């Protein structure tokens, strides 16, 4: 083959790879198992963003999205990530929970590809890898917000903690306690949900310690169980929980028992603005329901990937990392898609509460400081 023929052949190969190359994105979420309440709603937001972009022609050329169910099992999530990266995925949206993100991170590091979490919030996750990004704020921000909420409530100085034992709470709870003490609040004691007979222990602590507030540090389902136990015990003080209570499916099951409960939440930007209105409208058209905040963060994770890959320089994992950092001027439905040097979204939670069966922005309402939670 002559030199000119070699050059022509190479140019043809480059053109064919550039024009016909697929752009594989993976999605690994807990669609079944204990964390399915989060995975299902997150997936609905992700799928809406990707499907709409493919339908209206705004998707990056060659985009293919592959979905995998982790089964709420971190080791299964890691295996799914391995398979997707091996199949060419340049970015995976996954690690919905802290344990799944922790299991998937070494895989992302080994492949030098991006892991973009829609909701994992443990403070130390971002510092572990330059390939980790998240569109949900770190627990070191939420923990401070929850402690400040309780410490600034008139007449509230003593708090009883009810805690689940997992990676999520181990990251969040120390931040909360440190900030509460800094604000001259007092932790009277702790009830651990892993202990046998925790309900009796809770009732005994309420009776003997007489706390003015209770902080429940747990995932959503256990949180609802504790709220029910507090109502049954007749607790009339302030109840503060984590943002894990926010999925719509949980609130539907909670009913009136969760009325008046407070929690920090990185929720919506102005519902009357774009792109929020368009998102709510399209989500309702497709799913016949109003999206919750986890659907919104799933949607924003997909938007971040779409905006990053719209840049022609996004080929390697390092390129994608640079592209994600460069989209700070783009607006998501939960705020600007602006990542710091560690891959954390620049977002500050606000105090929300459950009022008349709905999640409402307590700070935006200007309702003053929280009072006692409304009994069921």
C-alpha positions as CSV (number, residue, x, y, z in Angstrom):
1,X,0.0,0.0,0.0
2,X,1.4,3.4,-1.0
3,X,1.9,6.2,1.6
4,X,-1.1,8.2,0.2
5,X,-3.3,5.1,0.5
6,X,-2.3,4.6,4.1
7,X,-3.1,8.3,4.9
8,X,-6.5,7.9,3.1
9,X,-7.3,4.8,5.0
10,X,-6.4,6.4,8.4
11,X,-8.5,9.4,7.6
12,X,-11.4,7.2,6.7
13,X,-11.0,5.4,10.0
14,X,-11.0,8.6,12.0
15,X,-14.0,10.0,10.2
16,X,-16.0,6.8,10.7
17,X,-15.1,6.7,14.4
18,X,-15.9,10.4,14.9
19,X,-19.2,10.3,13.0
20,X,-20.6,6.9,13.9
21,X,-19.1,6.4,17.4
22,X,-21.5,5.7,20.2
23,X,-21.5,7.8,23.3
24,X,-22.3,5.3,26.1
25,X,-23.7,6.6,29.4
26,X,-24.5,4.1,32.2
27,X,-27.1,4.5,34.9
28,X,-26.9,2.3,38.0
29,X,-29.6,2.8,40.6
30,X,-31.4,0.8,43.3
31,X,-34.7,0.0,41.5
32,X,-35.4,-2.9,43.9
33,X,-34.5,-3.6,47.5
34,X,-34.4,-1.4,50.5
35,X,-33.4,1.8,48.7
36,X,-35.8,1.4,45.8
37,X,-37.9,4.3,47.0
38,X,-35.0,6.6,46.1
39,X,-33.9,4.7,42.9
40,X,-37.3,4.7,41.3
41,X,-37.9,8.4,41.5
42,X,-34.3,9.3,40.6
43,X,-34.6,7.1,37.5
44,X,-37.8,8.8,36.5
45,X,-36.0,12.2,36.4
46,X,-32.9,10.8,34.6
47,X,-35.0,9.0,31.9
48,X,-37.1,12.1,31.3
49,X,-34.0,14.3,30.6
50,X,-32.3,11.8,28.3
51,X,-35.4,10.8,26.4
52,X,-36.5,14.4,25.8
53,X,-33.0,15.3,24.6
54,X,-33.0,12.4,22.2
55,X,-36.5,13.3,21.0
56,X,-35.8,17.0,20.4
57,X,-32.4,16.5,18.9
58,X,-30.4,18.2,21.6
59,X,-28.7,15.0,22.8
60,X,-25.0,14.7,22.0
61,X,-24.4,12.6,18.8
62,X,-24.4,8.9,19.3
63,X,-25.8,9.0,22.8
64,X,-26.9,5.6,24.2
65,X,-28.1,5.2,27.8
66,X,-27.9,1.8,29.6
67,X,-29.8,1.3,32.8
68,X,-28.9,-1.3,35.5
69,X,-30.6,-2.2,38.8
70,X,-28.2,-2.4,41.7
71,X,-30.9,-4.2,43.9
72,X,-29.8,-1.8,46.7
73,X,-26.6,-4.0,47.0
74,X,-23.3,-2.1,46.9
75,X,-21.3,-5.1,45.5
76,X,-23.9,-5.5,42.7
77,X,-23.7,-1.8,42.0
78,X,-19.9,-2.1,41.7
79,X,-20.2,-5.1,39.3
80,X,-22.7,-3.2,37.1
81,X,-20.3,-0.2,37.0
82,X,-17.5,-2.6,36.0
83,X,-19.5,-4.0,33.1
84,X,-20.7,-0.6,31.9
85,X,-17.2,0.9,31.9
86,X,-15.9,-2.2,30.1
87,X,-18.6,-1.7,27.5
88,X,-17.4,1.8,26.9
89,X,-19.4,4.0,29.2
90,X,-17.6,7.3,29.6
91,X,-19.8,8.3,32.5
92,X,-22.1,6.5,35.0
93,X,-24.9,8.2,36.9
94,X,-25.0,6.1,40.0
95,X,-24.2,5.7,43.7
96,X,-27.6,6.8,44.8
97,X,-26.8,5.9,48.4
98,X,-23.5,6.3,50.2
99,X,-22.7,2.6,50.4
100,X,-23.3,2.2,46.7
101,X,-21.2,5.2,45.8
102,X,-18.3,3.9,48.1
103,X,-18.4,0.6,46.3
104,X,-18.4,2.1,42.8
105,X,-15.7,4.7,43.4
106,X,-12.7,2.3,43.1
107,X,-14.2,1.0,39.8
108,X,-14.4,4.5,38.5
109,X,-10.9,5.2,39.6
110,X,-9.5,2.1,38.0
111,X,-11.1,2.9,34.6
112,X,-10.5,6.7,35.1
113,X,-14.1,7.4,34.2
114,X,-16.7,9.7,35.8
115,X,-19.1,8.6,38.5
116,X,-21.8,11.2,38.9
117,X,-24.0,10.7,41.9
118,X,-27.5,12.1,42.0
119,X,-27.9,11.8,45.8
120,X,-25.0,10.2,47.8
121,X,-24.1,12.8,50.4
122,X,-21.4,11.5,52.8
123,X,-18.9,14.3,53.4
124,X,-15.8,12.4,52.5
125,X,-16.9,10.9,49.2
126,X,-15.7,13.8,47.0
127,X,-12.2,13.8,48.5
128,X,-11.6,10.2,47.6
129,X,-11.5,10.6,43.8
130,X,-11.1,13.2,41.2
131,X,-13.5,11.3,39.0
132,X,-16.4,11.7,41.5
133,X,-19.1,14.4,41.1
134,X,-22.5,14.8,42.7
135,X,-25.5,17.0,42.2
136,X,-26.6,16.7,45.8
137,X,-24.9,18.7,48.6
138,X,-22.7,17.1,51.1
139,X,-24.0,16.1,54.6
140,X,-21.5,18.4,56.2
141,X,-23.8,21.2,55.0
142,X,-27.1,19.4,55.9
143,X,-25.8,18.5,59.4
144,X,-25.0,22.1,60.1
145,X,-28.4,23.3,58.8
146,X,-30.3,20.8,61.0
147,X,-28.3,21.7,64.1
148,X,-28.8,25.5,63.5
149,X,-32.5,24.9,63.0
150,X,-32.9,23.3,66.4
151,X,-30.5,25.5,68.2
152,X,-32.2,28.7,67.0
153,X,-35.7,27.4,68.0
154,X,-37.0,29.5,70.9
155,X,-37.1,27.4,74.1
156,X,-35.2,24.5,72.6
157,X,-31.8,23.6,74.0
158,X,-32.0,19.9,74.7
159,X,-32.1,17.2,71.9
160,X,-32.6,13.5,71.9
161,X,-31.0,11.7,68.9
162,X,-32.5,8.6,67.3
163,X,-30.0,7.1,64.9
164,X,-29.7,4.4,62.4
165,X,-26.2,2.7,62.1
166,X,-25.0,3.0,58.5
167,X,-22.5,4.9,56.4
168,X,-25.0,7.7,55.8
169,X,-25.6,8.5,59.4
170,X,-21.9,8.0,60.4
171,X,-21.1,10.8,58.0
172,X,-24.0,13.1,58.9
173,X,-24.4,12.7,62.7
174,X,-20.9,13.9,63.9
175,X,-21.4,17.1,61.9
176,X,-24.8,17.7,63.5
177,X,-23.6,17.1,67.0
178,X,-20.6,19.3,66.7
179,X,-22.6,22.2,65.3
180,X,-25.4,21.8,67.9
181,X,-22.8,21.9,70.8
182,X,-21.1,24.9,69.2
183,X,-24.5,26.6,69.3
184,X,-24.8,25.7,73.0
185,X,-27.4,23.0,72.4
186,X,-27.3,19.8,74.5
187,X,-27.5,16.2,73.4
188,X,-29.3,14.4,76.2
189,X,-28.8,10.9,74.8
190,X,-29.2,8.6,71.8
191,X,-31.5,5.8,70.9
192,X,-30.0,3.3,68.4
193,X,-32.5,1.7,66.0
194,X,-30.3,-1.4,65.7
195,X,-30.8,-2.1,69.4
196,X,-33.5,-4.6,70.4
197,X,-36.5,-2.9,72.0
198,X,-35.6,0.6,70.7
199,X,-39.3,1.7,70.9
200,X,-39.3,1.1,74.7
201,X,-35.9,2.8,75.0
202,X,-37.3,5.8,73.1
203,X,-40.4,6.0,75.4
204,X,-38.2,5.7,78.5
205,X,-35.8,8.4,77.3
206,X,-38.7,10.8,76.5
207,X,-40.1,10.3,79.9
208,X,-36.9,10.6,81.9
209,X,-34.9,13.1,79.9
210,X,-37.8,15.3,78.7
211,X,-36.1,16.6,75.5
212,X,-37.5,19.7,73.8
213,X,-36.5,18.4,70.4
214,X,-35.7,15.1,68.7
215,X,-33.3,14.6,65.7
216,X,-33.9,11.5,63.7
217,X,-30.8,10.6,61.7
218,X,-31.8,7.7,59.4
219,X,-33.0,6.8,56.0
220,X,-36.6,7.4,55.1
221,X,-38.4,4.2,56.1
222,X,-36.9,4.0,59.6
223,X,-37.5,7.7,60.0
224,X,-41.2,7.1,59.5
225,X,-41.2,4.3,62.0
226,X,-39.6,6.7,64.6
227,X,-42.1,9.5,63.9
228,X,-45.0,7.1,64.4
229,X,-43.4,6.0,67.7
230,X,-43.0,9.6,68.8
231,X,-46.7,10.3,68.0
232,X,-47.8,7.2,69.9
233,X,-45.7,8.4,72.9
234,X,-47.4,11.8,72.8
235,X,-44.2,13.8,72.1
236,X,-45.1,17.4,71.6
237,X,-41.7,18.9,70.9
238,X,-39.9,19.8,67.6
239,X,-39.0,16.9,65.3
240,X,-36.2,17.4,62.8
241,X,-35.2,14.6,60.4
242,X,-32.9,14.2,57.4
243,X,-33.7,15.0,53.7
244,X,-34.1,11.2,53.2
245,X,-37.8,11.6,54.1
246,X,-38.4,13.6,50.9
247,X,-39.5,11.0,48.3
248,X,-43.2,11.3,47.4
249,X,-43.8,7.6,48.0
250,X,-42.7,7.9,51.6
251,X,-44.9,10.9,52.3
252,X,-47.9,9.2,50.8
253,X,-47.4,6.3,53.3
254,X,-46.7,8.7,56.1
255,X,-50.0,10.6,55.8
256,X,-50.8,13.0,58.6
257,X,-48.2,11.4,61.0
258,X,-45.4,13.5,59.4
259,X,-47.3,16.8,59.6
260,X,-45.1,19.5,61.1
261,X,-41.8,17.7,60.8
262,X,-38.8,19.8,59.8
263,X,-35.7,18.9,57.7
264,X,-33.0,20.6,55.5
265,X,-33.5,20.1,51.8
266,X,-31.7,21.2,48.7
267,X,-34.9,21.5,46.8
268,X,-36.2,23.6,43.9
269,X,-35.2,26.9,42.6
270,X,-38.2,29.2,41.9
271,X,-41.0,27.0,40.7
272,X,-42.2,29.8,38.5
273,X,-39.0,30.1,36.6
274,X,-37.5,28.0,33.7
275,X,-36.4,25.3,33.4
276,X,-38.4,24.3,36.5
277,X,-41.8,24.9,35.0
278,X,-41.0,23.0,31.8
279,X,-39.6,20.1,33.9
280,X,-42.7,19.9,36.1
281,X,-45.0,20.1,33.1
282,X,-43.2,17.4,31.2
283,X,-42.9,15.2,34.2
284,X,-46.6,15.4,34.9
285,X,-47.4,14.7,31.3
286,X,-45.3,11.6,31.3
287,X,-45.9,10.2,34.8
288,X,-49.2,11.8,35.8
289,X,-47.7,13.1,39.0
290,X,-45.7,16.0,40.4
291,X,-42.0,15.3,40.7
292,X,-40.3,15.2,44.1
293,X,-36.8,16.5,44.9
294,X,-35.1,13.2,44.1
295,X,-36.6,13.1,40.6
296,X,-35.3,16.7,40.2
297,X,-31.8,15.7,41.2
298,X,-31.9,12.8,38.8
299,X,-33.0,15.1,36.1
300,X,-30.1,17.5,36.9
301,X,-27.6,14.7,36.9
302,X,-28.7,13.8,33.4
303,X,-28.6,17.5,32.3
304,X,-25.0,17.8,33.6
305,X,-24.0,14.8,31.5
306,X,-25.8,16.1,28.4
307,X,-24.2,19.6,28.8
308,X,-20.7,18.1,29.4
309,X,-20.9,15.8,26.3
310,X,-22.2,18.7,24.2
311,X,-18.6,19.8,24.2
312,X,-16.6,18.1,21.4
313,X,-13.5,17.7,23.6
314,X,-15.1,15.2,25.9
315,X,-13.4,11.9,25.0
316,X,-11.5,10.6,28.0
317,X,-12.4,10.5,31.7
318,X,-10.1,13.5,32.3
319,X,-11.8,15.4,29.5
320,X,-15.2,14.8,30.9
321,X,-14.0,16.0,34.3
322,X,-12.9,19.3,32.7
323,X,-16.2,19.6,30.8
324,X,-18.3,19.1,33.9
325,X,-16.4,21.8,35.6
326,X,-16.9,24.1,32.6
327,X,-20.8,24.0,32.6
328,X,-21.2,26.3,35.7
329,X,-23.3,28.8,33.7
330,X,-25.9,26.2,32.9
331,X,-29.1,26.1,35.0
332,X,-30.6,22.9,36.4
333,X,-34.0,22.6,38.1
334,X,-32.4,22.6,41.6
335,X,-30.0,25.4,40.8
336,X,-26.9,26.2,38.7
337,X,-24.8,23.1,37.7
338,X,-21.7,24.5,39.3
339,X,-19.2,22.0,40.8
340,X,-16.4,22.9,43.1
341,X,-12.8,21.5,42.8
342,X,-13.8,18.3,44.6
343,X,-16.9,17.6,42.4
344,X,-19.4,18.8,45.0
345,X,-22.4,20.8,43.7
346,X,-22.4,24.3,45.1
347,X,-25.7,24.1,46.8
348,X,-27.0,25.1,50.3
349,X,-30.1,23.3,51.7
350,X,-33.0,25.3,53.1
351,X,-35.3,24.5,56.0
352,X,-38.4,22.7,54.8
353,X,-41.3,21.2,56.6
354,X,-44.3,19.0,55.9
355,X,-47.3,21.3,55.9
356,X,-50.8,20.1,55.0
357,X,-49.3,16.9,53.6
358,X,-46.9,18.7,51.3
359,X,-43.2,19.6,51.5
360,X,-42.9,23.4,51.7
361,X,-40.0,25.8,52.0
362,X,-40.2,27.0,55.5
363,X,-37.6,29.8,55.1
364,X,-39.3,31.1,51.9
365,X,-42.6,31.3,53.8
366,X,-41.0,33.6,56.3
367,X,-42.8,31.6,59.0
368,X,-40.3,32.5,61.8
369,X,-38.7,29.7,63.8
370,X,-40.2,26.3,64.2
371,X,-42.5,25.5,67.1
372,X,-43.6,22.1,68.3
373,X,-44.4,19.5,65.6
374,X,-48.2,19.2,65.1
375,X,-49.6,16.0,66.5
376,X,-51.3,13.6,64.2
